């Protein structure tokens, strides 16, 4: 028997005094009278404890706004985008007059069962986080993999700015080669300016140190005066920002139609890049989009500012005489690379009069400075393999 029922029966059935009951049980007489009143109006059920929740709340989020929050949550998840409280608040701005706080949105999602409880995480105070102070102070570069229809695999080359998280490039290849990395890097540099430093892992197209040599990317960074940095082996946390981007990208791709070809996949990557850079607010940038954060501050530059050069890429096939052709100063120049490479496909990287010829595997075949007085650029006294070892340090 509850205390309320005992008090009511003692008063109404036993005829005991309210003063006596109040003194012996340590309760007020006014509460005793309230219990008696409830009993007379609703019987024993009226004596059960009642909720203290107020009947109304002037600042409660309206049903329409709550419906908009839940609708946005489902739309963002279906599109493969981030659907957290901050992102929902950002997308609510043009839809409602007053956007609730992120904490309120989070509570609404919890009440509706939209958020899965997570195990307790480490406190933020325990994390030692590094972030470049300026845009273009550091870029991060990495490759991730994606499956096309029919079981084929593609490689995605992602390039991101460390400070603003701006996705500078996201390009799809069947296999990323050294020449592809340099071309992607140059296109990003032409659009956004070159960085002071570039960070990558020790992949074969990024680093020659594991093979005691130098790859094409490292050679190009050295020419541009850009610091080249590599993470420690088996330590992906060093490139954590681009690694985290891979997760966000793949969550988006999971919600898209399976890519039938590289061109189809590239269209999806372009759509993601536009949304990621220009629409999605990023928590690491204080809720700004990466593009807004990138444009908000002055840009860092290479320590040795590279001189303005005309950079271009030409793909060719070595002829039967071991030569490739390049137009320079309005005249065709024939460059000897050796008959050992005849009929092979090569890529020419041209920076004004500096030319490097690279085979399909990314190995440097020849590097030279064009002589404008000669239409034919001979090999000279050294053979191609000597030039290869001198230019790239590879054996």
C-alpha positions in Angstrom: 0.0 0.0 0.0 1.3 3.4 -0.9 1.6 6.3 1.5 -1.2 8.2 -0.3 -3.7 5.4 0.0 -2.7 4.9 3.7 -3.3 8.6 4.5 -6.6 8.7 2.7 -8.0 5.6 4.4 -6.7 6.8 7.8 -8.6 10.0 7.4 -11.8 8.8 5.7 -12.3 5.3 7.0 -10.7 5.5 10.5 -11.6 9.1 11.2 -8.1 10.1 12.4 -7.0 13.7 12.6 -5.0 15.3 9.8 -2.8 16.9 12.4 -2.0 13.6 14.0 -1.2 11.9 10.6 1.0 14.9 9.6 3.0 14.8 12.8 3.5 11.0 12.8 4.6 10.7 9.2 6.4 14.0 8.7 4.2 15.4 6.0 2.3 18.7 5.7 -1.5 19.0 6.4 -1.9 20.8 3.1 -0.6 17.7 1.3 -3.0 15.5 3.2 -5.9 17.7 2.1 -4.6 17.5 -1.5 -4.6 13.7 -1.4 -8.2 13.6 0.0 -9.3 15.9 -2.7 -7.8 13.8 -5.4 -9.3 10.7 -4.0 -12.8 12.2 -4.0 -12.4 13.3 -7.6 -10.7 10.3 -9.1 -10.6 7.4 -6.7 -7.5 5.4 -5.9 -6.0 5.9 -9.3 -5.8 9.7 -8.7 -3.4 9.0 -5.8 -0.6 7.6 -8.1 2.5 9.9 -8.6 2.0 12.4 -11.4 4.6 13.7 -14.0 6.1 17.0 -13.1 6.5 17.8 -16.8 4.9 21.2 -17.6 1.7 21.2 -19.6 3.3 23.6 -22.1 6.7 25.0 -23.1 7.0 28.4 -24.8 10.4 27.5 -26.4 9.6 24.0 -27.5 10.6 23.2 -31.1 7.4 23.0 -33.3 6.3 19.8 -34.9 7.0 21.2 -38.4 10.6 22.0 -37.5 11.1 18.6 -35.9 9.6 17.0 -39.1 12.1 19.1 -41.2 15.0 17.8 -39.0 14.0 14.2 -39.4 13.4 14.7 -43.1 16.8 16.2 -43.6 18.4 13.4 -41.6 16.9 10.8 -44.0 17.8 12.8 -47.1 21.4 13.2 -46.1 21.8 9.6 -45.1 20.2 8.4 -48.4 22.7 10.6 -50.4 25.7 9.3 -48.4 26.5 12.6 -46.8 27.2 13.5 -43.2 23.9 13.7 -41.3 25.0 15.0 -37.9 23.4 17.8 -35.9 25.8 20.4 -37.2 25.2 19.5 -40.8 21.4 19.4 -40.3 21.5 22.8 -38.6 23.4 24.2 -41.7 20.8 22.9 -44.1 17.9 24.1 -42.0 18.8 27.7 -42.4 16.8 28.4 -45.6 13.9 26.2 -44.5 12.9 27.6 -41.1 12.8 31.0 -39.4 14.8 30.1 -36.3 17.2 27.2 -36.4 17.5 25.2 -33.2 20.8 24.8 -31.5 22.9 21.7 -32.4 22.3 20.3 -28.9 18.5 20.6 -29.4 18.7 18.9 -32.8 20.8 16.1 -31.2 18.2 15.6 -28.5 15.4 15.4 -31.0 17.3 12.8 -33.0 17.9 10.8 -29.8 14.2 10.9 -28.8 13.3 9.6 -32.3 15.8 6.8 -32.2 17.9 8.3 -35.0 21.2 8.2 -33.2 22.9 4.9 -32.3 24.6 5.0 -28.9 28.4 4.9 -29.1 30.9 3.6 -26.6 32.5 6.3 -24.5 35.3 8.0 -26.4 38.5 9.6 -25.3 38.1 13.2 -24.0 39.1 15.8 -26.5 41.7 17.1 -24.0 43.7 13.9 -24.5 44.1 14.4 -28.2 47.2 16.1 -29.7 45.9 17.5 -32.9 48.1 19.0 -35.7 46.7 21.4 -38.2 48.6 23.7 -40.6 48.2 27.4 -39.7 47.6 28.6 -43.3 46.0 27.3 -46.5 48.7 25.8 -48.8 51.1 25.3 -45.9 50.7 21.6 -46.3 48.9 19.3 -48.7 48.2 15.6 -48.1 48.1 13.0 -50.9 47.0 9.4 -50.9 45.4 6.7 -53.0 42.3 4.6 -52.1 40.5 1.8 -54.0 37.0 1.3 -55.4 35.3 -1.5 -57.2 33.6 -0.9 -60.6 30.9 -3.2 -61.9 32.1 -6.5 -63.3 34.6 -6.9 -60.4 37.1 -4.4 -61.9 39.0 -2.2 -59.4 39.9 1.5 -59.8 42.3 3.7 -57.8 41.3 7.1 -56.6 44.0 9.8 -56.1 42.9 12.3 -53.5 44.7 15.5 -52.7 43.6 17.7 -49.7 44.7 20.9 -48.1 45.6 20.3 -44.4 44.4 23.6 -43.1 41.0 24.1 -44.8 40.3 20.4 -45.8 39.7 21.7 -49.3 39.5 18.7 -51.7 42.0 19.9 -54.3 41.7 16.8 -56.6 39.9 13.5 -56.7 40.8 11.6 -59.8 40.0 8.0 -60.9 42.5 5.7 -62.6 42.7 2.0 -63.3 46.2 2.2 -61.9 47.8 5.4 -60.6 51.2 5.9 -62.2 54.0 8.4 -61.4 53.1 10.5 -64.4 49.4 10.7 -63.2 50.5 11.9 -59.8 52.6 14.8 -61.2 49.9 15.8 -63.7 47.2 15.9 -61.0 49.5 17.9 -58.7 50.2 20.5 -61.3 46.6 20.9 -62.2 45.8 21.5 -58.5 48.7 24.0 -58.3 47.5 25.9 -61.3 44.0 26.3 -59.7 44.9 27.0 -56.1 48.6 27.8 -56.0 51.5 25.5 -55.1 51.9 24.5 -51.4 54.9 24.9 -49.2 55.0 21.2 -48.4 53.4 17.9 -49.6 52.8 14.9 -47.3 52.2 11.4 -48.5 52.8 7.8 -47.4 55.6 5.7 -48.8 53.7 4.3 -51.9 55.8 3.5 -54.9 54.5 6.5 -56.9 55.2 8.9 -54.0 58.5 7.9 -52.4 61.7 6.4 -53.8 63.4 6.1 -50.4 62.3 2.4 -49.8 64.2 1.6 -53.0 67.0 4.0 -52.3 66.1 6.2 -55.2 63.9 9.2 -56.2 60.6 9.1 -58.0 59.2 11.6 -60.5 57.1 13.4 -57.9 60.0 14.0 -55.6 62.1 15.3 -58.5 59.3 17.7 -59.5 58.8 18.9 -55.9 62.5 19.5 -55.6 62.5 21.6 -58.8 59.6 23.7 -57.5 61.2 24.3 -54.1 58.4 22.4 -52.3 59.3 20.4 -49.2 58.5 16.7 -49.6 57.4 14.8 -46.5 56.6 11.1 -46.0 54.8 9.4 -43.1 56.5 6.7 -41.1 56.0 3.1 -42.4 52.8 1.5 -41.1 51.7 4.7 -39.5 48.6 6.0 -41.4 47.7 8.4 -38.6 50.3 10.8 -40.0 48.2 11.3 -43.1 45.0 11.2 -41.0 43.1 13.9 -42.7 43.2 12.4 -46.2 42.6 8.9 -44.6 39.4 10.3 -43.0 38.4 11.8 -46.3 38.5 8.4 -47.9 35.9 7.2 -45.4 33.6 10.1 -46.2 34.0 9.6 -49.9 33.3 5.9 -49.7 30.2 6.5 -47.7 29.0 8.7 -50.5 29.9 6.3 -53.2 28.1 3.4 -51.4 24.8 5.3 -51.9 25.4 5.9 -55.6 24.6 3.6 -58.6 27.5 1.2 -59.1 30.1 2.9 -61.4 30.1 1.2 -64.8 33.4 2.8 -66.0 36.1 5.2 -65.0 34.2 8.0 -66.6 31.1 7.2 -64.6 33.1 7.0 -61.4 34.8 10.3 -62.2 31.4 12.0 -62.6 30.5 10.7 -59.1 33.8 12.0 -57.7 33.2 15.4 -59.3 29.7 15.6 -57.7 31.1 14.7 -54.3 34.0 17.2 -54.6 31.5 20.0 -55.3 29.3 19.1 -52.4 32.2 18.5 -50.0 34.0 21.8 -50.9 31.1 24.2 -51.3 28.0 22.9 -49.4 28.9 20.7 -46.5 30.0 22.5 -43.3 33.2 21.0 -41.9 33.5 20.6 -38.1 37.3 21.1 -38.2 36.8 24.5 -39.8 34.4 25.9 -37.3 31.3 25.0 -39.4 32.6 26.8 -42.6 32.8 24.9 -45.9 36.3 24.0 -46.9 36.2 26.5 -49.8 35.3 29.3 -47.5 38.0 28.3 -45.0 40.6 28.1 -47.9 39.7 31.6 -49.1 39.5 33.2 -45.7 43.2 33.6 -45.1 46.4 34.3 -46.9 48.1 31.4 -48.7 51.4 29.9 -47.8 53.9 29.5 -50.6 57.0 27.3 -51.4 60.1 28.3 -49.5 61.8 28.9 -52.8 59.1 30.5 -54.9 59.3 28.7 -58.3 59.8 30.9 -61.3 56.8 31.2 -63.6 57.0 28.4 -66.2 54.8 27.0 -68.9 54.1 23.4 -67.8 52.5 20.9 -70.2 52.2 17.1 -70.5 52.5 15.3 -73.8 51.8 11.6 -74.4 53.6 10.0 -77.3 55.0 6.7 -78.7 58.7 6.2 -79.4 59.3 5.7 -83.1 61.3 2.9 -84.7 64.4 5.1 -84.5 64.1 5.6 -80.7 62.9 9.2 -80.9 59.9 11.3 -79.7 58.7 14.6 -81.1 57.9 17.8 -79.3 57.0 21.3 -80.6 59.2 24.0 -78.9 59.5 27.6 -80.0 57.2 26.9 -83.0 59.5 24.2 -84.3 59.4 20.4 -84.0 62.2 19.0 -81.9 63.2 15.3 -82.2 64.4 13.9 -78.9 66.4 10.7 -78.8 65.6 8.2 -76.0 67.2 5.1 -77.5 66.1 2.2 -79.7 65.7 0.1 -76.6 62.4 1.9 -76.1 61.1 1.8 -79.6 57.3 1.5 -80.0 56.8 2.1 -76.2 54.3 4.7 -74.9 55.9 7.5 -73.0 54.9 10.7 -71.2 56.8 14.0 -71.7 56.7 16.5 -68.9 57.7 19.9 -70.3 58.5 22.9 -68.1 59.7 25.6 -70.6 62.9 24.1 -72.0 63.2 21.4 -69.3 62.0 18.0 -70.6 61.6 14.7 -68.8 60.6 11.5 -70.6 58.9 8.9 -68.4 57.8 5.3 -69.4 54.4 3.8 -68.5 55.7 2.5 -65.2 56.8 6.0 -64.1 60.5 5.5 -64.6 62.6 8.4 -65.9 64.1 7.5 -69.3 65.7 10.8 -70.1 65.9 14.3 -68.7 67.4 17.2 -70.8 67.4 20.9 -71.4 66.4 21.6 -75.0 68.9 23.3 -77.2 66.9 25.8 -79.2 69.6 25.8 -82.0 69.1 22.2 -82.8 66.1 20.3 -84.1 67.5 17.0 -83.1 68.4 16.4 -79.5 70.9 13.5 -79.4 71.6 11.2 -76.5 75.3 12.2 -76.3 78.0 9.9 -75.0 76.1 8.4 -72.1 73.6 5.7 -72.6 70.0 5.8 -71.4 70.6 3.6 -68.3 73.4 5.9 -67.1 71.1 8.9 -67.5 68.3 7.0 -65.6 70.6 6.3 -62.6 71.9 9.9 -62.5 68.5 11.5 -62.7 66.4 9.3 -60.4 69.0 7.4 -58.3 67.3 4.1 -59.2 69.3 1.0 -60.0 
